[in-house]
Amino acid sequence: MTPHDYSDLDALTLAALLKAGDISVREAHEAAVAATAKANSAFNFALVLQQDQDPQPALQDGPLAGVPTLIKDINGHLAGYPIRFGSRLYNGVTSPSSTHVGLGIARAGMDVIGVSSAPEFSLEGHTHNRLTGDVRNPWAPDCSPGGSSGGAAAAVASGAVPVAHGSDIAGSIRVPAAWCGCVGLKPSRGRVSSGPGRDEGGFGLASNMFLTRTVRDCAAALDALSHPFPGDPFAIPVPERGFLALVQRGEPLPPLRIAVSGPGSMGLAVEAETLATLDAIAALLEKLGHRVEAIADPLDGIDSLVALTDVWLAGFADQSDAVAGSLGRRIDETTFGPVALAAYEHSKRLDLRRFLGAVDHLNRSRRRIGTVLEPYDIWLSPVTAAPAPRIVDLPPPATEFRDHVERGMAPAFQHTIAQNILGTPAISLPLAWHSDGRPIGLQLSARPGREDLLLRLAVLLEQRRPWPLRAPEPLA
């Protein structure tokens, strides 16, 4: 198998070839390593590549057994793999144990060939850190791949791996998926275990999943990760035969009531071609028999993003001080970049009153948004106000965290934080391409626990508006 042949396959096609014996796990592994090394030289998405490591044997004969993948440098840790959180503070550290996400990846028998880059502590909407530099978008190498799962998205879009682990606390799976032309699902709160070191990631705001090329790969990846562990705070029932089987059955959807919103609530105008794509998909859904109604975005704007980041950063300074002390390092410009330093100082100012106020704000926001969306089965919206921006046009790093929230986070996450606050599933689909070649992603979200409905609708749109499995290869 050549690296080019390998890069043209989605995960389930590759797994089927492996299961049939048409190719060996070793052949797939070597093709993946070669393809990843070439793509990484162009797009810089990897923190580390395990090029000399033998593929791991599958713990079970699952649908993704033998499929090469990358784990994100945030939350998906496997014992013995590097762990940096995009920060020089963690230089030289390896993970002493596996998270439940890492155990799910191992149980599925996936071949982890490396770790993808993430911005420092996932604090930015663009993937850059002082360990590896800028990650570049395979569809437009001068543009951002988004963040914080931009390394994962660039790897999938480039053909390096068919699926890659990501995480999402404000839109960090969906934004990179939209900007890199991938499929990106944020699961329901509690669908994927955040253990064993914590009950819920980011106090329930964060989720783990994979970025993929196809909806069926997304369903298979969700099956791999949606296994409850003893002691989880709660577990959501899965379809009896799993999400992949549900998607493959192809049963017709009942008529759905679908809300559509275009403009966001943070004052960032949605550009014309993104709005035109939204209108076209809304019209298609109506033609397919669904009831489509326009609504105003129910988020209360920047105030909820501020509250989300206050909850997110609670304890960040204390944890950073503890790590620095254990490693004999200091928290300063030698270990942290400017955004992480701003977040650290912000975290030190977060007292109990402010934290509880932020929790209360998110609760009130969740109740209000949930009331608006209660009549609807699906909410359709943009993922971002515009396709991927050029890296040189991104704002310089802020030294005050509130400034970073407004200039560095809101432009990426205006349309995505409501689902983190609600705990609802949401998926980004690459349903159009801008006239200049950049992907345009649209977002579908459903009620809590309804990934089944979301995936079935996503498959229908994939059939009606198919997309390329990867970006064109870079010029030599």
N, C-alpha and C positions, 0 to 999 in steps of 0.2 A: 504494500500500500504506500503510495507516494504521499508526501505532506499535502499536496494540492488535492488529491482525491479525498483524503481524510477531512480536509477543511470544508468540503462541499456537503458533508453529511450532518444531519441533526443527530441528537444523542440516541434516540431510539432506533434509527436506521443502523448506526454504528453498533449498538448493542445487539441487534438482530444478527448482523454479520459475525460478531464474536460468538454468539450462542450457536449459530449454525456451523461454526468452524471454518468459515470462509477466510477469516483472518485470525491471527492469534492475538492474545492480549499483549504479547511482546511487540508484535508488528504495530498495533495501534498505539502503544506507548511510545515507540521510537518515532512514528510519524507525528505524534502530538508534540514530542519534545522538539523535533526539527521545525515544525510549523510555529510553535510558540517562540522559539529562539529567533526565528526570522521576523515574526510579527512584533515581538518585543523590541527588536532593534529599531523598528520604525515608530512604535507608539508608546513604548516605555511604560507598560502597564504592570510589570512584575516587581515586587519587592525582592523575591528570590525565586529561582527555578531549581528544582531538585533533579537536575539532568542526569545524574549518575545513580539515582535510586531505582531499584527494581519495583515494578508495579506490585501493589499489595493484593494478596488473595482476597476474594469476596467472602464476607461472613455469611452471605446468603445469595441464592441465585435470583436476584431481583432484576427488574427491567433495565436498570442502569449499570449493571455489573460490568466492570472493565472500562467504563467511559471515563476519559481523562477530564480533570477539572482543576480549578484553582480555588483555594479558600481565601477569603478576604482577611486582611490584617486587622479585623475587628470582629470579635465574637465567635468566629467559626473555628476556634483553635483545636488543633490536634496535638496530643502529647509528642514532644520532641521536635515540633516545628517552630521556626522563628516566630516571635511575637513582638511587635514593635508599636502598634497603635499609631503608626506613621510618625513616631517621635524619637528623637535622639535620647530621650530619657531612658528608653528601653533597649538601647544598643547592647547587643550580645545576649539578650534574654531569649530563652526558649520556653515554650509552654510546658509546665510540669504535668499537666493532665489534659484530657479532652473535655470540651463542653458537650452538652447533649446534642448540639448541632453537629459537632465533629463526630460524635458517635453515630449519628444518623447517616452521615456521609460514608463512614467506614462500614456500617451495617449494609448499606446499599451496594458496597463493593466498588465504589468509584475510585479511580486512579488519580490521587492527588499529586500533581506534578509541580506544584509551587504555590506561592502566596501572592495575591494581587495587592497592589498599592492602594492606600487610602489616604485622604488628607489627615493631618494630625488630629487624632481623637474624633474623627468624623465631623469636624466643626465647620467645614466649608462646602459650598455647592460646586466647587471645582476640585479635581483630584490633583493635588500638589503637596509635596512635603520636602523637607530638607534632606531626607535620606536618598530620594530617587529623582526629585524634580517633577516637572510637569508630565502628566499623562496626556496623550493626544488622541483625538477622535479619528477612528479609521475612515469615516465618511468624509471628513474635512480636517486634515492633520493640523491646520492652524487654529482649530476650534477646540473648545473644552469637551471632554466626555461627560461632564457633570460630576456630581459627587453625592454621597461619599463613596458609592460603589462604582466609581468611574473606571478603576482598574479592571474590575470584573466585566463591565459592559464593553470596554475596549477589547478585552481578550475574546469575548464571544463574537463581537462584530467583526473582528479581524480574521476569524477562522482558527485562532489558536486552540480554543476549546469550545465544544458545543454548549456547555453549561458552566456557570461559575457562581459560586456562593456570594451573596450580598446581604446587606442589612439595611434597615429603613427606620429612622426615627422621626423624619420630617418630610420624606420623599426620596430618600437616598438610594432606593432601588428604582423607583419609577422615573425619576428625572434622568439618570444615566441611560435607562432603557429607551426613553423618548429621544434623547439626543444621539444615541448610537444605533438606533434602528433595531432594538431587541424587544423581547417580551419580558416584562418585569412585574411580578406579582408581590404585593405586600399582603400577607395573610391576616386573618382575624387575630385580635388579641388573644393570646393563649393557645392558638393553633399549633405553634411550634414552641417546644420547651426552651426556656432561657436558662435552665439549670446547668450544672448543679450549684453554681456559686451565687445565684440570685433567683428570686421568685419570678420577677418580670423585668425584662430589659427596659431601662429608662423609666421605671415606675409604670410600666405598661404601655409606654409610647412606642417602643421599638419592637421590630419583628425581624426574623431571619428567613431567607428563602434563596432561590437561585434566579439568576438572569439566564434566559434561554433564547433560542432562535424560533421555536415553534410552540404553539399552545399545548400540544400533546406532551412535549418535553417538560413544560411547566407543570402539567398535571402529574407526570411521573415523579418529578422532583418534589412536589408537594406530598405525594405518597411516601417518599423516602424520609421526609422530615416530620410529618405530622403523627408522631407516635408519642403518647403521653408517657412520662416517667413517674415512678413512685415519688410522692411528695410534691408534685406539681400543684400550684394553688388551685387550678381547675383545668379541665380538659374538655375539648369540643368533640362531639361524635363525628366520625368520618363516614362517608358512604360505605355500605357493607362490603362492596367489592373494590373500593378505592376510587380515587378521582380519575385515574387514567382509564379504567374500565368504563366509568360513567361517560367520559368524553368520547371514547371509541364506539359506544353504542349508538351515538348519533340520533338520539330521540328528539323529535321536534319540540321546540319550546312552546309553552303556553303564551298567549298574548300578555305582554308585560307593560307596566306603566313606567315610563322612563322620564326622568327630569333631566333637562339640559340647561347648563349655565355656561356662558362664555366669559364675560368680564369677571376678573377676580375682585377681591375686596381690599387689596393693598395698594390700589392706585396705579398698577402697572398695566398698561394697555396691551391687549392681545393683538398681535400683528395680523395683517389681512389674510395671508394664506393659511394660517392656523385656524382663523375663524371660518374661512371657506371650507376647510376640511371638516370642522365641527358641524357646519350646516349640511354638508354632503352626507355625513354618517347619520345625522339625525333624520334626514330625508330617507335614507336607505332603511333605517330601522322602522320608520313609519310605513314605508312601502311593504315591509315584511310582516306587517300586521300589528305592530306594537303602537301603543298610545304614547305620543311624545309631547311633553309640555315644557315650555320655557319657564325657568325660575331664576331669581337672583341668587348669586352665591351666598349661602347663609352664614359663612364665617364672618367674625367681627373684625377682621383685618389684622393689622400689625400687633394689636394687643394680645391676641391669642398666641402669636409667634413668640412674643416676649415672655409670656407665661410658660410656654412650652420649654423655652431655653432655660428659664429659671428652675424648673423642675429637673430638666436634664442635667444641669450643672450642680445640683445640690450634692455636696460631698466631694466634688471633683478636686478641690484644693486639698482637702484632707487626704484623699487617696493618693494624690500626686506627691504630697509631702512624705507619706509613708513609703512609697516606692523609692523616692529620692534618698531617703534615709537608709533604706535597706541596701541600696546600691552604692552608697557613699557619694552621691551626686547632689547638685543644688538645682533649684528651680530658678533659672535665669535664661538669658539669651543663648547660653551655650547648650541648653537642653531643650528649650521651647522656642518655637517660632512666635511671631508677633500675635497671631490670632489666639494661639494656645495661652500665651502669657496674658492676653486680655481676658480670656475665659477664666484663667486661674485667679486673677485679681477680682473679677466679678464674682466668682464662687466664694471667695473669702468674705465678701460683703453680704452674702445671702444668709440672713439670720432666720430663725424659725418662723417669725411672723411673716416674712416675705415668702418663704417657701410655702407655708400653709395658704397664704393669699393666692399664690400661683396655682396651687392645687384647686382651690375654690373657684378661681377663674375658669380653669379648664373644665371643671364639673358643670358650671353654668353654661359654658360654651357648648359642651357636649349635649346638654339637655335641650338647648335652643336649636342647634343644628339638627339633632335627632327628631325634634318635633316637626321641623320643616320637611325633612326627608321621609317621615313616617309613611305617607301615602304611596311612596314610590318603591318599585322593585330594584331599579337601577338609577344611578346618577351618572350622566355623561358630561365630561368637561375636558378642557385642555389639560395637559400635564404641566406645561409651562407656557408663559405668554409668548414665547418665540423659540425658534430652533436654537441650536447650540451657538453661543457667542464665541467670537474670536478670543483667544487667550490674552492677546495684547490689549484687548478692550475691557478686561475684567478690572474692577476697582482695586487699588493697592490695598494691602492688608491694613486693617484698622487697628488702632491701639486702644480704643474704647469699645467694649463689647456691644453696647447698644448701637453704636455706629455700624459694627459688623452685621448685626441682625438686620438693620435697615438696608445697607448697601450690598452686603455679601451673601445674605441668606434669602431675603424676601424675593429678589428677582428669580431665584430658582424654585422656591417652595411656596409661592403664593397659592397655588392650586392644589397642594398635596398634604398640608398639615391637618386639614379637617378629618381625614381618614385615620390619622394617627391619634387624634384626640378622641374620635368616636370608637376606635378599635375595630373598624370595619375593614373587610377585604377590598383591595383596589388593584387594578391591573392596567399597565401601560401597554398599548399596542401600536406598532409602527404602521399606521394606516395611510400615510401619504409621504411624499417627498417634496420639499420646497423647490421652487424653480431653480435655485442655485445648487441643488443636490443634497442639502441637509435633511435628515429624517424629521418627520413631524409625528409625535406621539399623541394619542388621545387616551383619556383615562375613563375607565368604567369602574364604578364601585357599587357594592351591594350591601344588604343588611348583614349584621354580624353572623358569622358562621355559614354564609351562603357562597362560599367559593365554588360550590357545584354549579350554581346558576351563572356565576361570573364566567367560569371556564366554558360552559356550554355556549354562552353568547359569544365569547371570544373566538371559539372555533368557527361559529357561523360567519363572523366578520373576516376571519382569516381565509375562509373559502371564497367569500365575495370580493375581498380586497387583499389578495395574496401579496406577500412582500419577499424580497430576496433574503436568503439565509445569512448572507454576510456581505460586508462592503467589498468593493473592488480591491484587488491587490495594489499596494503602493507602487508607484513608478520606480524602476530600478535607478 
